[in-house]
Amino acid sequence: VDAGPITTAPTDGGVTDGGVLVPFIVELRLTAQRIDDLSNERLDVTVEPPSLFRVDLDLLNDDQVAVEAQRLSLILAATMGDAGIVDGGTAPDAGGSSGPVGMTDAGVSIDDELWDAQLALDRAREQFLALPAAKRIALLDRHGERQREAEEAGAGGTDAERRAKRAAQERAKSLEEAKQADTASLRLVAEERARLNGVQELQAKYDHGLQRADKELSAHVDEAIEWGAKVIELVEKLKRGEAAPAQADLLYDMLTPRLKLAREDLARAIAALSQAGKDAPSAGPSRLADLDAKVDQTQAAALHQEVDEEHRRLRDRAVELAWQRAEILNRKMESLRHARLALLPFLSAGQDSSLAGLGAPGIAQATEETRLALVKIHFHGRATTRWVAKLVGGQRDRSAAVGAALTTGKVLLILIVFAGWRRYLRRRVQHWRVAARDRRGGKGALRASHWEAWVSLLLRVRRPLEWLLLFALVLWLVGPDVSARLEVRLLWLICGWVLGGRLVVGVLDELLARQSFLSRRETETSKLRLRSLRLVARVTVMLGLTLALTDELVGAGTIYRWVTWLCWLVALPVGALILRWWRPTVFKRLETRQHHSATAHWVLSHRQGWTRMVATLLGSTYVFGVALARLLQSAFGRFDVTRRLLAYWFRREISRKAGEDDQQAPLEDIDELHYAAFAPDQPSSEVLPAIDDQVRARLDTALVERRGQLIALVGERGSGKSTLLAELADRCDGALSIKCPPGGLDEFREALGQALGLGEAATDPAIRRRLTERGSAVVLIDDVHRLVRSRIGGLEALDGALALLGVDQVQDRTWVVTVDAVTWRYVQRARGAQPVFDEVVRLEPWPESRIAQLLRNRSKALGIEPSFARLLTEDPIDELERNALLERAETNYYRLLWDYAGGNPAVALWFWRESLRLAGETEHVVQLFEAPVTDDLEGLPDHALFVLRAIVQIDRASSDDVLAATKLPDPRVREALRYARLRGYLEVVEDRYWVSWAWFRAITRVLHRRHLLGGGPA
């Protein structure tokens, strides 16, 4: 059995029936270890080798040694062979044995441990005695030499011992001089020197004691390192599966008394700090004060001063040594504590449960952890007090004092700035809040704007956030020398948990209030919500702070696990109390809903009786689940994918509710005037809300510079290109604005001649001269894509138009043209963008917010205030909730339009006007629009889809244009055109076809899915 490198016997340690090693077992193992040390020439010189064997055994007598070795060999052979025990095994339960006295948690009896220890000792003795006589005698001689060397090294004594001897000799000499003195004065001087020499002797002995105590401190360090190494080695073996949990139990039990002893030693060391240095021998008052000044006192005075200086040195040294002892013992205690904690995860189940339970072992462990924490706090408190006293008293070096002064100045400056900042921010935030309320949009708007919501959140979290930031900044300024101290760490833990709890309560309450129908008002529900959050936060902070402090002071031991269990126990009454508070509100919420789910029905039918608590819990879960879903919807609603999913879900809910509410009053179409005003191609006088400021800035720069640039505005049909061009025409004085007709280059020439006042028959030279004479700095051409055809040579008309305008010749003019996105992809593939156009400005799909703004502005301009009452998916409790539901329905419906339109404002306008109906004479009601069903469209043959693609690409295409673009037989083209017109896919304007707004998005998406249009679907 490997007893391990035990070097010292425990004072209280051994195994009892509670699992602690008895001294006898430890003594056996210690003796075996010392025999091994003797064999390896490292036995302590204070130990005599004969004491490790039988008293009557002479280690130098070969006959006695041989007999003893043979006896031990026979005993070991009989024990391990005849008894059926393998090497390293344990004793059998012999018939005459009374059985194990007690069992440890690992299942090993005390008799087994005693047996193993005795076997280990017998084996060690047998191995040493079996050595050859020459080697045995050589080992004994070598140990004797080591003892003599140690004795000779100490014969001369230490410096302190030599000083003590010299002081004693000087004292004797002074006493002899006193006897031989002629006068009483001289005798008194000699006696004073003798007294001071005696004090010097005492000081030397005192110094020797300090030196001896200083050397003893290293033993504590070595012990901590040794136990740490043992634990690390065992833990590694346990991780690899090379050791059993019983070994962890054994080592844990061995560590426990040593940790207790280290804690007691530290407590005694702390108590001794106040008396440190007070027992240092001092000279005391001089006895020569009243002596005649004529008597020579020079030697006595010098000796008195020397003794005083030595006294001060010894006193300071004693204080410093006392603090060193306390610090080393504290580190030893912490090292042993961490070593013991490292064993906790590897203990056997029985040992672990006994330590974590409420039985005697658990209570003893918790008591010891409490005492350990108190000693630790006491030590660090004394250490910090000493550190502050040194700092204030100027006992530290000058550079450290200067650094401390600078740090203190920085902290004071931070505190002054913090105080001023708090006053400023308080006034500023209140000003922001008032300004945000004044800017809140919408008539009777219930919800606050985003800016007001952020300001309100800042008001809620400002105080705890300010203090947390202040503490963090101060800790950063003072540096690790201060922030690493236990008191500072504990203070940071307390402040972090308390202020963090307030911060979390403020954030959660504000976020929940933002989603609540009753937000921004002092209502019963909001007060109850805040009350519940505060209760949960206080309990959480109390338990969490206890766990954090316990982990910081004593680690995750018994108290830590007790507090963890307490968390679950406290959660039950706290949860029951919160359910009791919310029970009336939950039932009221469920009662006021007209359409109840099966869960709501069950909850409402079990409000009384013993199932009331279960019903309250289930109802609360249901209600708060709905609220959580709304919160998540709001949080993730800014993502396009989420918005599209929400739009799909909203359509499903509206369709389902429409099927249930068949008894609503019928609606009528809006009047033709309003219907026409919502037309997508209706000119708009408002500034486009979706044009990015950077786009406007780029256009403005190009218009001002006049460097002969040709700029292309590229966007999907209906994205606002024409409106933007009209806006540019209004802003540029003298700009020439032309709308490209669908008939190609000839019709474009006629339109350009009319715009210049030359008539339709104007020639190219005349047009160029008039352009030069007109001197227009800006030329705006809309729908240039009508000059492009998707065939070989399809860009000839575009090139001719650009040449007619003199794009390559005039350097002080800016040309801005609009191009459809579908045609633009063909231009890019055919020629590339840059060789034709100097700059390309793309109009991206409009975001949801700007689509909603466009629809609101257009409705407001027509004096229409749409009602979304028929789109409510829930039954409101009161008027406040009704307003909030209406606001949510409005947002969801705009999102639905945005999703279907793919960010195209023209498509959104078309379906918006299809959604408006009249209820009565003046009320405009919004109903769910009917999106075109694409089943028939998906089933069209390929040639029909080719025809639709050609019309989308050309825009206002004649049948001949379609024939030229598709290369299909004339009958098939005419058949496809007829069918598409009958189905409403196409409209005919002046014998030219174009895709109707009702089917534009459906057709483009089908063509994209069939890979007949470049780019991705909108």
C-alpha angles and dihedrals in degrees: 000000000000104000092188128233098305110175104171133033116235119247094220103010133112134099122293126172087276091064102265119128115252117228093246093060091047090049091054092051092044092053091050090051092050091052087054089049089052090054090051096045095246102104115136109265090228091063119085113217095223089062088067094063138040113314094236094048117109107206091200093055107090094197094053091045092050093049092049092047091050091048093052091046092054092047092050093045092049093045096047099035112031092036091052096242121144123215110291093016129131133249120282120241097253120205093247093050120102090220130248116334093215141344130233122221089262092059096253115130124222089243088057093053092047090048092050092049092050091048091050091052094047091049092050092049092046092050093051095044091047091060117110111275093243093053093044092052091045091055091049091048091049091052089050090051091051089052092050092047090053091048093049091048090057096041094089091048129218125294090261091053091050091050089051091053092048091049091051090050091048090049092053090048092050092049090052090051089051091055092051096044115127097212136035091243094056090045090052091051091050092048090051090053089049090051092050090047087055090052089050090053090051090047091052091051090046089051090050089054091051091051091050091049090049091055091048091060091072089063090065091051092048092049092052091048091047094052092044090054091049092052094046091050093049094045091053090051091048091051090052092046093244095121135048128235088247089070090053089050091051095049091045090054090049092050095049098070091042091053089049090050091049090051092050091047090052092049090052091046091052091049090051093054094082092054097040113129095005091105094054108125113254135190095237122200118337117254092209097071094106095041121118111270090227091070113092107250098160097111093043093049093048090048091049091052091048091052091048092052091048089050092055091047093050092045092052090043091051091050092047091047091049090054091046089052092049093047093048092047089049091052090046091051091048092047093051090045092053090045091053092046089052089061096052097086091052101049120117117264093252094049092045094049092047092052094046096041132086095252127108095281092050094047091047090050093048091048091052091048090052092051090046091052092049092050090048092051091046092052095047090046091055091044093052092047090053091047092052091046090052091048094049094039093053094239092135123083119281097251091053090050091051090048091050091050092051092048091049090051091051092050092049090049090050090050092050092048090046093054092049092044092053092054092046095046092048091057093040095051091049088052091050091050094052091046092049091051091050090051094048107129131218131052108276091354110186101193124065122243120258091256092052090047091054091047090050090050090050090053091053097049101030099100101047091039092052093051093046091051090047093052092046091050093048092049089051092050097048092053133219093301088073104022092055093060116110094236091053092047091050091047090050091050092052094045092044094053097042097043092037089054091052090047094051092047091052094048095046094046092049094047092047091046089052089058095041123099088223097049122141090027131097096241133155092253095052091048091049091049092051091045091053093047091050092050093050091045094050093049091045093048092047094050095036092049090049090052092047094048092046092050091048095048106035107359131238096321134125098313091047091054092045090055090047090056089046089058090062092044092051092046091066099058092037091052091046091051093050091048089052091052093049099040097095092045094048094050091046091053092051094044095055094056115096096203112053127190122223089261093053091048091053093047094050092048093053101050092120133052132028092321092062093098092049091048090050091050093048093045092048091050090050096048095043090045089059090048091049091051089054091049092051090046090055094044097050097031093098092072116090094225091052092048092052091050090049090049090052091049092048091053090051093051093047092049091049093049092046088057091052096046101059094144098069118124114267119256131223132219118265117253120278094247093059091039091055092045090061093053112130093231093048109122112251124216094195125093111260107258096201101056108109117238090233090056090052091047092052091050093047091051092050092048093051099044096052096199096155093266123170108210125191121207104203123192144131119275107279095021094117104266095135093045091051091049091051089051090053090050091054092050096047115068113221095010116159110229122191131175111212112233120223096245100086132243096332094055090044089055090051092048091049092049091052091048089053093046095248099113130237095294096059116139126228095252090050091050092050092048092049091049089053093046092047091054095202109180092200128041117190119194120183126205097011088163087079087075092059125084126191097237141079107303091015093140096057094096091050091050091048092051092050091048091049089054091051095237092158094047109042116072102178099059134082122216120200118187132176121226129187113243093234092053091043091062089056091049090051093050093045100046114349125251106260100055089058104032128035094209135013121207114192123205106214124206111283118255121242095256093055094046087054091047091052093051092046092048094048091048092047091050089056093046093248121143104187120214119220095189093118091056096061112124095188135048111246122231097214141345093282092055090044091057091048092048091049090051091050091048090052092051092046093049093051087049089052091052092046091050095050094042091050091226092308109139095200093055090046091052092050095053091039091061089045087056096053118095136168121246105189118332105312111012113102110206126195117222131179111280120231111240114210115264109237100197092104091042092053090052097054116121119253096257091056090051090049089055092051091048092052091052092049090051099044101037113209092023124181121219089256090054090052092048091051094046098046101034087215125145113274095242092055093048093049091046091052092047092050093048093046091050093050091049091051095246092122138037125204121223117176092340091308126115129224134165113266118240090239091062101027097098094040093051096045091050092050090049091049092050089051089049092240094126126052121243127026129306118269 
